């Protein structure tokens, strides 16, 4: 069986590989095995801070992908440029009404839309905005200020104890496992030692899917040794392994669940408690994956998950041109929780760190 060092040298699985998973370093849960002594080093306390900053800085070089990801939103908001091109004071009410409609169509939500439009109206009537270009700049600034004020902690907050633990949660079909794999790719490229935990024990193909991502990224993985194993047991074992073998980050997949299924939501509480018993303060991040194509329908999901386990950040997926980007502003405005990553395509590098300024420029260009 190949070691992690061997895997990290492979950019692609060899074509002659018959068994896709034969080279993945796997750990099966064995209730009979005795835990070994572990030594958790809290050295290099600046490592996680540097890691978060590096990932965030990469967002500024990935503006083109963010730009392409919000093409539909940009098309919906293109009418704003036409409205403001020949703006004059006598047509203020008509222009603002149409601007309001454009924001609503892009899923900015009624509350935030009215707030933005009324502030523009006040500034226009007070003589602070005297041209169409000034109105557009003020519009962009109001959106940017909101994102930076209510969702400013867009960097991963990984604490200082190793391993840092990140739980990925969300409803079925939102893209949790894929997002976890892409996040592993980003973290590993920045020098972090990553362990994956296959905590989705309900969906038969989930473990196999995560093993494929482990193969692609050269990461180790912990999977259950039996069907329908308790997710909390799998995650607990993974975090123990991460602590004993000095992994930097343990990425925990979980089963998809409807936010209205309270028994399954309770399972997330058990998972959270289980990893917290192994590493104090864990999980460091609980990231909720939201399907960007659902628009404002994501808000009820976000409310329920946050109430149950305390969400620390969002990953918005499927923002590949078909989504209405105003939902980003709405979810941050209502819950005050930052968006940390956005998925803008199917490629391994298409999970982009969220950058508020790049986002605003992308939708209002």
Buried (B, 14 or more C-beta within 10 A) or exposed (E): EEEBEEBEEBEEBEEEEEEEBEBBBBBEBEEEEEEEEEEBEEEEEEBBBEBBBBBBEBBEEBBEBBBBBBBBBBEBBEBBEEBBEEBEEEEBEEBBEBBBBBBBBBBBBEEBBBBBBEEBBEBBEEEEBEEBEBBBEBBBEBBBEBBBEBBEEBBBBBBBBBBBBBBBBBBEEBBBBBBBBBBBBBBBBBEBBBBBBBBBBBBEEBBBBBBBBBBBBBBBBBBBBEEEBBBBBBBBBBBBBBBBBBBBBBBBBBBBBEBEEEEBBEBBEBBBEBBBEBBEEBBBBBBBBBBBBBBBEBBEBBBBBBEBBEBBBBBBBBBBBEBBBBBBBBBBBBBEBBBBBBBBBEEBBBBBBBBBBBBBBBBBE
